[in-house]
Amino acid sequence: MNTTDLRRFFPSLLVLLALTTVGCNTETGGISGRRKFVSMGTAPIGGTFPVVGGAMAEVLNEFRGQNNWKVQIKGSKGSQENIRRLARGQFELGMSNSAISYFAYGGESSWHNERKYEVQAICTLAPLVAQFITKTNSGIHNISDLKGERVVIGPAGAGFEMFARPILEEHGVAWDSFTALFQPQGVAVDLLADGQADAIFLGGAVPHPMVSRVMTTCDVRFLPYDTAACKSLIKKYPFYQVFTIPVKLRGKQTYPGMTEPYAAMNVGSMQLITYKDTDEELVYQVTKTLYEAENDPDPDDYEEAPRKAFSRKHPVGKALNSKNAARFTGIPFHHGAIRFYQTRPKIRNGMWNPPLGKPEK
């Protein structure tokens, strides 16, 4: 190509680039133009987030309608890394525990040396239920007995200590009174079985695969929560809730060998989050696509919505309903999500408390 050809070529190239960029802009009818890749941060393999995030990504791609996107899940260390990468613009979406989001939003707990992160909710999903588990011959019978023991808290960098620490302290166990081990939940099960840990803290949607695994690996007991401690935690924080794990769930044994219900604790619901400056139209379309099918005559009918496809891929999909999707757990909802929820009468009529547009701290 000679000099004259280059002079003719570059203006044309600039016009083409300009047109391509315009094509990436959002429109009222959806995300159109050149294919947009949307990244969703999840967590290490072995936990609930990668499976649930994968199911959501599949539904968003399957029911995308006029939205020319490709939603891709991205492995990460979990909630904390997802929040940081949302802030850096590396992810558009992320899975998180609402307790970790709550503390990040306020710049509290493990975040106090960093900053306040302007994370916002898209939808509230299933409870993340936590239990302390030990071997039956360990001599540990209550959470208060964990002083001086080796306890696996969760994966390094995932932020499990943010919701585990208040629980332990409410039960009289100071954070420096035991040895905290930070390992993925799959490794935690092995450490307990091999005698390298005295107790493990497992959290996730019920049933949790690692809880099932540990109950088939060795004889274990669930450490009971103190009723007064639970009441105090619920009063102090918006994300804690009492949660009883039933012996049977949807007609099947919840965990192998389980013979009676276990009063556990919801330590922060699973949620799909984004960042305050994420494009409003994108968040609106994500929320809408997860909740209803295009041209759905009755979008509040679970049987006719993508939510049914979601629940076929993972039981957590059932949590995406009018009573739960916009449930407040400590951080404000993104304007794109609010815009959609306000069009759904069953949600708009006050399913959240406080209101979706919660004032800044």
Buried (B, 14 or more C-beta within 10 A) or exposed (E): EEEEEEEEEEEEEEEEEEEEEEBEEBEEEBBBBEEBEBBBBBBBEBBBBBBBBBBBBBBBBEBBBEBBBBBBBBBBBBBBBBBBBBBEEBBBBBBBBBBBBBBBBBBEBBBEEEEBBBBBBBBBBBBBBBBBBBBEEBEBEBBBBBBEBBBBBBBBBBBBBBBBBBBBBBBBBEEEEBEBBBBBBBBBBBBBBEEBBBBBBBBBBBBBBBBBBBBEBBEBBBBBBBEEBBEBBBEEBBBBBBBEBEEEBEEEBBBEEBEEEBBBBBBBBBBBBBBBEBBBBBBBBBBBBBBBBBEBEEBBEBEBBBBBBBBEBBBBBBBBBBEBBBBBBBBBBBBBBBBBBEEBEBBBEEBBEEEBEBEEE
